[in-house]
């Protein structure tokens, strides 16, 4: 029996089936420790949790809008669980406490990240030094993407010690197949209404596309945040060309129907290590327009196949959107490709990546040492 402990920040609803799938594996005893049940800027509601878990007492600092968790209670939880392997999913003090516990007790430690080489370029020297310290004392590494594997390689970690556990959603729940669907919207934007998600750019793309098509277009905004009120006013000023509908925050169970009502998903993020909204869009059969700053760019979203990867130029985005909205065959080909590519991003594959990493950590091959970075 493998006793596995995973230490994570919080629990988004789309991760619940992943943990449930992992917990259902024969001869695996899973316990997930969360720093918090839900960070203050989140509004999601969780379904019943069918796996062993602990929500630590909330202790965090807020630094530039990010939450830094520092609960020493993680040590007490790990002593009670007595795991064979410990996986940490970050570098908050709580994760570092767990890493220290593993190191002190000779328990194999696995580092897991959804970050990428690109997303971590802006880290300070201190942050990178902490990573080097942890990585040199870590058995095995798990990344959510090829970008994450490149990140590990930049620290001199051999490829044979890196495993992949993809981020994913319930593809079947979002699937359009076998459903009568009315495409009420040309565009969908789904995410927090914050500057980093760039919702105003999506509105500008809709406006320019309307000019090119010489008709009014419809865009659905799903999400809430500090930019929402200003965005509503901006949409009113563009009402001759753009009919914008604001759904507000949507519960996770309501998302599939909203995605299926749209033709194109706009993902103009300024920074996203991955971007699970792209999984949702692809699972619903939508072409995706995305910036290079999202981890999905070039992996799940492939330029010219199931979407386009474009710099933040309104005319470029509108040109590609106009083509997809005016060429039915092209849209159908992109849609089918999205549905095909997203198949790989499944809960089963994600769980298998974790299990392979654990087996490797418990039976490490000879010569498992980090290369000295250049």
N, C-alpha and C positions, 0 to 999 in steps of 0.2 A: 504494500500500500504506500503510495506516494503522498506525503503530507506537504501540501503546497500552500504557501502564504503569499499573497500579492498585496502590496501597499500602493494605493492609488489616491489621487486628490479627491475626486468626487465621482458621482455615478450618473452620467447622462442616460436617458431612457434607452437609447439605441445600443448601449453596452450590456444591458441586462441579459438579453438572449445569449450573448457571448459567454458570460460567466455561467449561465445556466447550462449551456452546452459543455463547457469545460468541467463543471461539477458532475455531469452525468457520465463522464468517462469512467469505465470500470477501473478499480484499483487506484483511484485518485480521490484524496480527501482535500477539497479546496476550501480555503477560508480567505476572504477578501477584506482587507482593512481599509476603510475610507477616512481621509482626514476630515471630511465633512459630508453631510447628506446632500447639501446644495449650497453653492456659493451665493452670496447676496444678489449678484446680478443675473441670476438664473430664475426662471419661473416654471420650470418643468415639474411635473408630478410623476412619481415613480409607481410602476405596477407592483404587485406582490413579488417579493424576492425569494426565489426557490433555490437559494444556495446559502451556505454559511457566510455570515458577514458581521462586521463590527463597524459602527460609526463612532469615531473618536469624539471626545468632547472638543468643541470648536475652539481652537486657539490660533489666531492668525493676525498678521499685519497686512495693511494695504499699502502697496508701493506702486505708484504710477498706474493705478487701476488694476493691479494684479494682486492676488491673494497669496501670502507667504505663510504656510501652515507650519506650526512648531509644537506639535503635541507630543510630549514625552510618553504619554499613555500608550504609544505604539509598542514600547518595550514590554509593558505588562501584558499586552495582548499576544505578543509573539511568545513570551514565556508560557502562556496558557496553551497556545496552539502547538508548540514544539514542532515546528516544521522541519522537513528534510531539505527544502529549497526555499529561498526568499527572493521574490521578484519585487524590485522597486521601479516605479514609473515616473520618476522625477528627481529633483534635487532640492526640494524644500527641506528645511530642517527635519521634519517628520520622516522623510525618506532617508536622510542621512543617519538619523537615529537607528532606523531599521538596518541600514547597511552596516553600521558600527556593531549592532547586535550580531549580525551574521559573521562579521570578521572576528569578533571576540570569541564566538562559540564554534568556529570552524564549520559554519554552514555555507554551502555553495550559494553565492549571490549572483543573480541575473539582473542586468540592467536592461530596461525596456523603455523605448522612446517612440513617440510619433513625430519627433522633430526631424529636421533634415540638415544637410550640410549648408544649404542656403539659408534656412530659417535661423540658424545659430551663428551666422557670421557676425552679427552685431553684439555678441556676448562680450562682457568685460574680461580682462585678464584673470580676475579673481574667479569668475564663473568657469572659465576654461581650466584654470588650475584645479578647481574642485573636481571637475570631470576627469582630468588626468589622474588625480589621486585615486578616485573611485575605480576608474576603468583598469588601472594597474593591479587592482586587488579583486577584480570581478572575474567569475568563471566563464560566463557565456553572455551573449548580447542578443537582444531581440529588437528588431525595427519594424515599423508599420509599412515601410516603403523602401524602394530602391534608394531614394534620397537619404533615408535613415542609414542604410548600409554604407553609403558614401561618407556620411558623417563619422561612423565608426572607423572606416578605413583611414580617415584623416588623422585619427589618433593612433594609428599604427596597429589596429586590431586585425588579425588575419581573417579572411573571408570564412574559413571553416569554423570559426567560433561565432559567426553571425547567423541568426535565424530570422524568419519573417512571420509576423502575425498581423495580418492586414486589418485595417479598420473597415467595418462593414455595417450594413443594415439588413433588415428583413426584405430581401429582394422580391419575394413572392407577394408580400403585402403591397408593394408599390407597383407591381407589374400591371400593365394595361391589357394583357392578353385575356380574352374571354369576357371582357367588360364593355358595355355600351358607354362610350365616352363622348361628351360634348366638349370640344376645345373652345372654351369661352374666352381664353386669353392668348395673345400673341407671345407674351413674356411673363416669366415668373422670377421674382427676386425673393429669396427666403433666407433670413438670417437676422441677427441683432441689428437694430437700426442705430449703428454707431459708425463713426467716421472711418474706422479701419475696414469696415465691410463695404463702404463706398456706395450707398444706395442712391445718392444723387447722380452718380455716373450712369447707373442703370436707367434712371429717368431720362437723362440726356440722350442715351442710346435709343430709347423708345421714340423720343421726339424726332431725332434725325432719321430714323427708319420710316416714320410716318411721312416725312417729307419725300423720301425716296420712293415710297410705295404710292404716294399721292392718295392716301386714305388715312383715316384715324386708326390708331392701334390701341390695344388694351393691354395693360400690365397689372399684375397682381402682386402686391407687396405683403409678405407674411413675416411677422416679427414685430418686436417692440424695442424701444430704446430711446436715448436722449435726442436722436435726430428725427424722430417720427413726426413731431408737430411741424417742424420746418419743412420737412419733405412733403407733407400734406399741402402746405401753402404753395410750395413750388409747383406741385402737380396741378393745383387750381389755375395757376398762371399759364399752364400749357394745355389747358382743357380743349382748345380747338383741335389739337393734333393727338393728344394722349388722353385716354380715359383710364384713370388710375383708380384701382380699388384697394383699400387697406383692410386686410383681414385682422390685423393685430396679432398678438401672440396666439399660436395654435398648439393645442395638446398634441403629443407625438402621434396618437392614434388617428388624428384628423389630417395628418400631413399627406398620406398617399392620395386621397381624393383631390386635394388641392394641386398636387404636382400633375396629376393626370389631366387636369383641365387646361394646361398650358402647352404651348408648342416649343418654346425655347427657354432654357434656363440661363439667366445672366448671373455670373459669379465674378464681379469686378473687385475682388478683395485686394487690399494692400499688403496683407500678411496673413498666411494661413499655412501651418506646417503640413496639413493634409487638406481637409475640407469635406466632411461627411455629407454635406448638402449635395455634393456632386454625385456621391453614391446614390442618394435618394433620387436625384434627377435621372441618372442613367437607368436605374431600376424601373423608373416610370417611362422609359423610352424617349427621353428628351435629349436633343442635341444640347451641348453645353458650350457657352462662350466664357473663357476664363483668362485671368492674367497669369503670367509666368510666376507670380509670387505665391501661388497655391501649390501645395505638394502634389495634388492630383494631376497637374499639368505635365504632360508627357508620359504619364503612367495610365491612370484610368481615363483621362481625357487626352485624346490623341489628335493632333492638329490635322485637319482635313479628313478625318475618319468618322469620329462621332462628335466633333465640335471643332472649335478653333481656339488657339492660344494666342492672345493678342496683347500688346502693350496698351496702356490706357490712352487710346486715341479714339475718340467718339466716331469719327468717320470710318475707321477700320472696322470697328464693331458693327456699325450700322450697315456697312457694305455687305458683310457676311450674313448678318441677320436678314437683310433684304433678299439675298439669294435663297436662303432656306425657306423664307415665307412665300416666295414667289415660284419656287420649283418643287413641286410635290414629290417627284421622284428622288431628288436630292435629300429632302427632309426624311423620307421613308428610309433611305439608305443609312443616313446618320442615326436615325432612331433605332433601326435594327442592330447597328454596330454598338450602340450604347448598351442595349440589352445583352448582347453577346459578351462584351468586355467585362461587364459588372458581375457575370457569373462567377468569375474567379474570386471575387471578394465576398466570401461566404463565412458564416459562423464556424462551419466545420473546418475550413482551411485555417481560420484564425486560431482555433483551439489546437489543431494539429501542430501549428508552428510553436506554440507554447510547450506542448508535450515533447516535441523533438528537442527543444532547448533544454528542458529539464533532464531528459535522458542523457544528453551530452554533458550537462553539468555534474551529474552523479557518476559518470564514467568518462572522465576527461582523458583524451589521448595524450600520449607522451609529447613532450616539447611544446606544451601550450603556453607560450610566452609571447608577450607583446613585442612587436618590432619596435625599435627605437624610431620615433618620428623624425622626419628630415628637418 
